[in-house]
């Protein structure tokens, strides 16, 4: 069953290619409609981004696993595998 809603996906580095607008300065954001039970991995697959291309996934500011469920209105930050260490300077670690 389709839900009325989408996840806002902020793409960084080489993954900007999957965004509607590919800004070199500012945000490269894609809005992805989701279905009941969708996960981060599902969102990435719908954008054509493989898990092997990613390093750090942040759902609503929390470092997350690909199997974590997503909900309408969520914000997903996706960093590529060549930026795997940069997140610790920009995001607080959530336990």
Buried (B, 14 or more C-beta within 10 A) or exposed (E): EEEEBBBBBBBBBEBBEBBEEEEEEEEBBBEBBBEEEBBBBBBBBBBEBEEEBBBBBBBBEBBBEBEBBBEEEBBBBBBBBEBEEBBEEEBEEEE
